[in-house]
Amino acid sequence: MAHSSWANIQHRESAQARLRGKVRPDDAREDLEPVRYEGYGPGGAAVVVECLTRDPQRVAAQVRSTFVRHGGQLGADGSVSYLFNVVGLMTYPPGTDAERLMRVALEAGAEDVVPNPDRSVEVLADPLEFATVRAVLTYEGFAPASASLTRRAATPLELSGENAQRMMRLLADLEELEEVRDIYSNVEISDEVLARV
């Protein structure tokens, strides 16, 4: 059975675009504060929510309310972040020559090359080696479709049934919060459940 990983849900561009619409260009970054919230969703899935806000207390209340509404709970700083590793992630679309990409990436110092069921490919690198690996891959004709530092779950948690459905709704509602920049979770959900939600 195929599974989709929700280890990294990113919508940085849309979140930043929403913030830009409310901020004058000259003070766009001055009073925005990065904050991180950590908690557990249905079935014990770990969730890290990163925000960019002027009002951390208001955002904390919104995030807490969203967790509670879907059967989760907000935790203390550090309660789940230890379950994630910071990695350099480069993505390549379906149709990329995965074998050659793997050979070039590993020679360049990448930690892993992960082919996905849809035939897209992810290259993972140590954050300290990320820029070098990306430069070598680009030089060798493998310019990534996207490249960023991100968090990846050290150990994924598979959910099914009602917990999986509630977790999907939690993640979707967190994404809708205006100041949320990134969401990371260790949950894996079957394609069957994804099709139903």
C-alpha positions as a LaTeX table, in Angstrom:
\begin{tabular}{lrrr}
\hline
Residue & $x$ (\AA) & $y$ (\AA) & $z$ (\AA) \\
\hline
Met1 & 0.00 & 0.00 & 0.00 \\
Ala2 & 1.42 & 3.40 & $-0.98$ \\
His3 & 1.81 & 6.08 & 1.66 \\
Ser4 & 2.16 & 9.81 & 1.39 \\
Ser5 & 4.53 & 11.48 & 3.81 \\
Trp6 & 3.45 & 14.70 & 5.46 \\
Ala7 & 6.96 & 15.13 & 6.84 \\
Asn8 & 7.22 & 18.48 & 5.15 \\
Ile9 & 4.28 & 20.69 & 4.24 \\
Gln10 & 5.44 & 24.03 & 2.99 \\
His11 & 3.53 & 26.97 & 1.71 \\
Arg12 & 6.01 & 29.73 & 2.51 \\
Glu13 & 5.27 & 31.78 & $-0.63$ \\
Ser14 & 1.53 & 32.03 & $-0.06$ \\
Ala15 & 1.96 & 32.81 & 3.65 \\
Gln16 & 4.52 & 35.52 & 2.92 \\
Ala17 & 2.34 & 36.94 & 0.16 \\
Arg18 & $-0.56$ & 37.25 & 2.61 \\
Leu19 & 1.73 & 39.03 & 5.10 \\
Arg20 & 3.10 & 41.37 & 2.42 \\
Gly21 & $-0.45$ & 42.48 & 1.65 \\
Lys22 & $-0.82$ & 43.80 & 5.22 \\
Val23 & 2.63 & 45.35 & 5.68 \\
Arg24 & 4.15 & 48.47 & 4.20 \\
Pro25 & 7.32 & 47.67 & 2.16 \\
Asp26 & 9.57 & 49.82 & 4.38 \\
Asp27 & 8.65 & 47.96 & 7.57 \\
Ala28 & 7.93 & 44.53 & 6.08 \\
Arg29 & 10.50 & 42.67 & 8.18 \\
Glu30 & 11.21 & 44.98 & 11.11 \\
Asp31 & 8.56 & 43.86 & 13.57 \\
Leu32 & 7.77 & 40.35 & 12.35 \\
Glu33 & 8.99 & 37.74 & 14.81 \\
Pro34 & 9.64 & 34.08 & 13.97 \\
Val35 & 7.96 & 31.74 & 16.47 \\
Arg36 & 7.66 & 27.96 & 16.63 \\
Tyr37 & 4.96 & 25.88 & 18.23 \\
Glu38 & 5.17 & 22.15 & 18.86 \\
Gly39 & 2.52 & 19.61 & 19.69 \\
Tyr40 & 0.87 & 16.27 & 19.12 \\
Gly41 & $-1.99$ & 15.56 & 16.74 \\
Pro42 & $-4.45$ & 12.65 & 16.67 \\
Gly43 & $-2.78$ & 9.28 & 17.18 \\
Gly44 & 0.29 & 10.90 & 18.75 \\
Ala45 & 1.68 & 12.37 & 15.51 \\
Ala46 & 4.34 & 15.03 & 16.06 \\
Val47 & 3.74 & 18.48 & 14.55 \\
Val48 & 5.99 & 21.55 & 14.36 \\
Val49 & 4.40 & 24.84 & 13.24 \\
Glu50 & 6.64 & 27.77 & 12.30 \\
Cys51 & 5.10 & 31.24 & 12.06 \\
Leu52 & 6.12 & 34.79 & 11.26 \\
Thr53 & 4.04 & 37.25 & 13.26 \\
Arg54 & 3.75 & 40.56 & 15.08 \\
Asp55 & 1.61 & 39.03 & 17.84 \\
Pro56 & 2.95 & 35.68 & 19.15 \\
Gln57 & 0.30 & 35.43 & 21.89 \\
Arg58 & $-2.58$ & 35.75 & 19.42 \\
Val59 & $-1.01$ & 33.22 & 17.05 \\
Ala60 & $-0.32$ & 30.83 & 19.95 \\
Ala61 & $-4.00$ & 30.97 & 20.87 \\
Gln62 & $-5.02$ & 30.25 & 17.27 \\
Val63 & $-2.60$ & 27.33 & 16.94 \\
Arg64 & $-3.65$ & 25.90 & 20.35 \\
Ser65 & $-7.34$ & 26.17 & 19.43 \\
Thr66 & $-6.71$ & 24.40 & 16.10 \\
Phe67 & $-4.88$ & 21.53 & 17.81 \\
Val68 & $-7.63$ & 21.10 & 20.44 \\
Arg69 & $-10.42$ & 21.24 & 17.86 \\
His70 & $-8.92$ & 18.21 & 16.08 \\
Gly71 & $-8.04$ & 16.13 & 19.15 \\
Gly72 & $-4.43$ & 17.25 & 19.54 \\
Gln73 & $-2.55$ & 19.30 & 22.09 \\
Leu74 & 0.13 & 21.96 & 22.04 \\
Gly75 & 3.33 & 21.02 & 23.85 \\
Ala76 & 6.26 & 22.87 & 25.37 \\
Asp77 & 9.26 & 24.07 & 23.37 \\
Gly78 & 11.36 & 21.05 & 22.44 \\
Ser79 & 8.56 & 18.55 & 23.05 \\
Val80 & 8.65 & 17.21 & 19.47 \\
Ser81 & 11.37 & 19.12 & 17.57 \\
Tyr82 & 13.94 & 16.52 & 18.66 \\
Leu83 & 12.08 & 14.03 & 16.41 \\
Phe84 & 13.13 & 16.01 & 13.30 \\
Asn85 & 16.46 & 16.54 & 11.56 \\
Val86 & 17.35 & 19.68 & 9.61 \\
Val87 & 18.37 & 18.66 & 6.09 \\
Gly88 & 19.02 & 20.24 & 2.73 \\
Leu89 & 16.29 & 19.09 & 0.33 \\
Met90 & 16.45 & 19.30 & $-3.45$ \\
Thr91 & 13.53 & 18.05 & $-5.55$ \\
Tyr92 & 13.42 & 16.85 & $-9.15$ \\
Pro93 & 10.32 & 16.24 & $-11.29$ \\
Pro94 & 9.17 & 12.90 & $-12.76$ \\
Gly95 & 11.21 & 11.97 & $-15.79$ \\
Thr96 & 14.56 & 12.91 & $-14.24$ \\
Asp97 & 17.28 & 10.33 & $-14.92$ \\
Ala98 & 17.22 & 8.93 & $-11.36$ \\
Glu99 & 20.17 & 6.56 & $-11.78$ \\
Arg100 & 22.52 & 9.23 & $-13.09$ \\
Leu101 & 21.21 & 11.75 & $-10.55$ \\
Met102 & 21.90 & 9.27 & $-7.75$ \\
Arg103 & 25.45 & 8.65 & $-8.93$ \\
Val104 & 26.26 & 12.38 & $-9.31$ \\
Ala105 & 24.55 & 13.33 & $-6.03$ \\
Leu106 & 26.34 & 10.71 & $-3.94$ \\
Glu107 & 29.69 & 11.62 & $-5.50$ \\
Ala108 & 28.94 & 15.28 & $-4.65$ \\
Gly109 & 28.40 & 14.41 & $-0.99$ \\
Ala110 & 24.62 & 14.00 & $-0.72$ \\
Glu111 & 23.41 & 11.85 & 2.17 \\
Asp112 & 20.56 & 10.14 & 0.31 \\
Val113 & 18.61 & 10.05 & $-2.94$ \\
Val114 & 14.94 & 9.11 & $-2.55$ \\
Pro115 & 12.83 & 8.10 & $-5.57$ \\
Asn116 & 9.10 & 8.69 & $-4.99$ \\
Pro117 & 6.16 & 6.61 & $-6.27$ \\
Asp118 & 5.26 & 9.39 & $-8.76$ \\
Arg119 & 8.81 & 9.07 & $-10.19$ \\
Ser120 & 9.93 & 12.41 & $-8.76$ \\
Val121 & 13.22 & 12.33 & $-6.88$ \\
Glu122 & 14.45 & 13.98 & $-3.66$ \\
Val123 & 18.11 & 14.54 & $-2.82$ \\
Leu124 & 18.99 & 15.02 & 0.85 \\
Ala125 & 22.17 & 16.70 & 2.04 \\
Asp126 & 23.73 & 17.74 & 5.32 \\
Pro127 & 22.91 & 21.45 & 5.87 \\
Leu128 & 26.64 & 22.27 & 5.93 \\
Glu129 & 27.16 & 20.54 & 2.55 \\
Phe130 & 23.88 & 21.73 & 0.99 \\
Ala131 & 25.27 & 24.64 & $-1.07$ \\
Thr132 & 28.16 & 22.54 & $-2.40$ \\
Val133 & 25.98 & 19.58 & $-3.36$ \\
Arg134 & 23.47 & 21.89 & $-5.05$ \\
Ala135 & 26.23 & 23.66 & $-7.01$ \\
Val136 & 27.76 & 20.37 & $-8.21$ \\
Leu137 & 24.37 & 18.98 & $-9.24$ \\
Thr138 & 23.50 & 22.17 & $-11.11$ \\
Tyr139 & 26.89 & 22.12 & $-12.86$ \\
Glu140 & 26.26 & 18.50 & $-13.89$ \\
Gly141 & 22.91 & 19.41 & $-15.45$ \\
Phe142 & 20.67 & 18.63 & $-12.48$ \\
Ala143 & 19.35 & 22.04 & $-11.42$ \\
Pro144 & 16.70 & 21.24 & $-8.77$ \\
Ala145 & 13.06 & 22.25 & $-9.21$ \\
Ser146 & 13.20 & 23.41 & $-5.58$ \\
Ala147 & 15.93 & 23.57 & $-2.97$ \\
Ser148 & 15.72 & 24.55 & 0.68 \\
Leu149 & 16.70 & 23.67 & 4.22 \\
Thr150 & 13.83 & 21.82 & 5.85 \\
Arg151 & 12.95 & 19.47 & 8.69 \\
Arg152 & 12.49 & 15.75 & 8.08 \\
Ala153 & 11.08 & 13.31 & 10.60 \\
Ala154 & 13.66 & 10.88 & 11.95 \\
Thr155 & 10.97 & 8.21 & 12.34 \\
Pro156 & 7.66 & 8.39 & 10.46 \\
Leu157 & 4.38 & 7.44 & 12.14 \\
Glu158 & 1.76 & 5.67 & 10.04 \\
Leu159 & $-1.84$ & 6.64 & 10.75 \\
Ser160 & $-5.04$ & 5.14 & 9.40 \\
Gly161 & $-8.78$ & 5.35 & 9.96 \\
Glu162 & $-10.30$ & 8.16 & 12.00 \\
Asn163 & $-6.94$ & 9.34 & 13.40 \\
Ala164 & $-5.59$ & 9.79 & 9.87 \\
Gln165 & $-8.65$ & 11.74 & 8.78 \\
Arg166 & $-8.54$ & 13.98 & 11.86 \\
Met167 & $-4.81$ & 14.55 & 11.34 \\
Met168 & $-5.41$ & 15.58 & 7.72 \\
Arg169 & $-8.01$ & 18.11 & 8.86 \\
Leu170 & $-5.64$ & 19.44 & 11.56 \\
Leu171 & $-2.84$ & 19.97 & 9.04 \\
Ala172 & $-5.19$ & 21.62 & 6.54 \\
Asp173 & $-6.60$ & 24.00 & 9.18 \\
Leu174 & $-3.10$ & 24.90 & 10.40 \\
Glu175 & $-2.14$ & 25.73 & 6.81 \\
Glu176 & $-5.07$ & 28.14 & 6.64 \\
Leu177 & $-3.80$ & 30.24 & 9.57 \\
Glu178 & $-2.52$ & 33.50 & 8.13 \\
Glu179 & 0.88 & 33.72 & 9.79 \\
Val180 & 1.89 & 30.06 & 9.47 \\
Arg181 & 4.99 & 29.75 & 7.31 \\
Asp182 & 5.90 & 26.04 & 7.56 \\
Ile183 & 4.39 & 22.90 & 9.04 \\
Tyr184 & 6.29 & 19.68 & 9.65 \\
Ser185 & 4.85 & 16.35 & 10.76 \\
Asn186 & 6.12 & 12.80 & 11.10 \\
Val187 & 2.83 & 11.30 & 9.91 \\
Glu188 & 2.40 & 8.99 & 6.93 \\
Ile189 & $-1.11$ & 8.48 & 5.59 \\
Ser190 & $-2.24$ & 5.86 & 3.09 \\
Asp191 & $-3.35$ & 6.96 & $-0.37$ \\
Glu192 & $-6.69$ & 5.29 & 0.38 \\
Val193 & $-7.30$ & 7.66 & 3.30 \\
Leu194 & $-6.05$ & 10.64 & 1.31 \\
Ala195 & $-8.57$ & 9.86 & $-1.42$ \\
Arg196 & $-11.40$ & 9.89 & 1.11 \\
Val197 & $-10.51$ & 13.21 & 2.71 \\
\hline
\end{tabular}
